[in-house]
Amino acid sequence: MKILGLLVCVLGWFIAVLSVKVPGVYAQLLVAVAGFVIALFGSIGILNSAHLKDAIWKA
């Protein structure tokens, strides 16, 4: 799950960076925000839950 979370974070970052190539300011903004939301979901949703599953205080 940690590798999946990392891949989703990198994918979101990649989408946000590629928004530079999108024509139109509002379309660029929409693609960049979508990339940031995907990266945020990867880090908070997937990586955090995978970390909490094996947390040191749950021993």
N, C-alpha and C positions, 0 to 999 in steps of 0.2 A: 504494500500500500504506500510505503514511503517513496518508492520509485515512481509510482503512478502520480502521487501528489507533486513530486518534483517535475515530472513531465508536463503536467497540467499547468504548473506555474510558468515553466519555460514557454509553453505554447501560448499562454496568455500574454506574456511579455513580447513574444514574436509577433503576435497579432497587433499589439499596440505599436510596435516599431514599424510594422508594414503599413500602418494607417497613413504614413507620409506619402505613399504612392497613390492613395485614393483621391480621385478628383472631387472637388467641392469641399468647402469648409465644414459644413454640417455633417456630411458623410464621413469626413475624416474624424470629426469629434465623436461621432457615434461608434465608429470602428475602434478608436482608441479607448473609449470608455468600456466597450465590450471586452477588449483585451485586458483591461485592468480588472474588470469584474471576474473574468475567467481566472486570472492569476490570483486574485483574492480568494476565490472559491478553492483553488488548489492549495493555497497556503493555510487558510483558516479551516476550511471544511475537511480536506482530505489529510493534509500533513498533521494538523493538530489532533484529529481523532486517532490517527495511527500512533502518534506519540503518546497520547493519553492511555491507549490500550496497553502499552508496555511501560508505563511510568514507574519510576523507582519507588514512589510512596505507596504503590498498590501491591507491594510484595507481601 
